[in-house]
Amino acid sequence: MRSATGFTLIEVMITVAIIAILAAVAIPSYTDYITRSKIQEATSALLAQRTKMEQFFQDQRTYFGACAANTVAPLPAGLKYFTVGCSNLSSTTYTVTATGVAGTDMAQFSFTIDQGNTRQTASVPPGSGWALPATNCWVTRKGGIC
């Protein structure tokens, strides 16, 4: 007579339970990590646009006309999760805003920078654990942490 080999049902169920517990911890952490990496697209684009705006000001002595095609400071194109726009253009001021693309998980995020290098988080998804920071900065983690 041969003895049966293999796993019992209890052993398989314990293994599945352990994997489920590990996944319950790892998946939310991984999702937050991915969101934080997508925020970097916005902050990098804002910093690059600020540099271009200052180059434009050095040449023109005004911010009027910046953010247009065929200038030193055209708006960045080809971003996957954010769109960038300029507002408040005057001879001495500007505001550049990165807004999350609708239909993505970044849709309710919005970040700004101005001529004084004031970095602000304009909006975050409500009820998601993300909060606006208490100071002028770009939020990088849940809870309003910069």
Summary of the structure (lengths in Angstrom):
residues: 146
radius of gyration: 23.3
end to end distance: 67.9
largest distance: 94.6
contacts: 384
relative contact order: 0.12
helix: 36%
strand: 18%
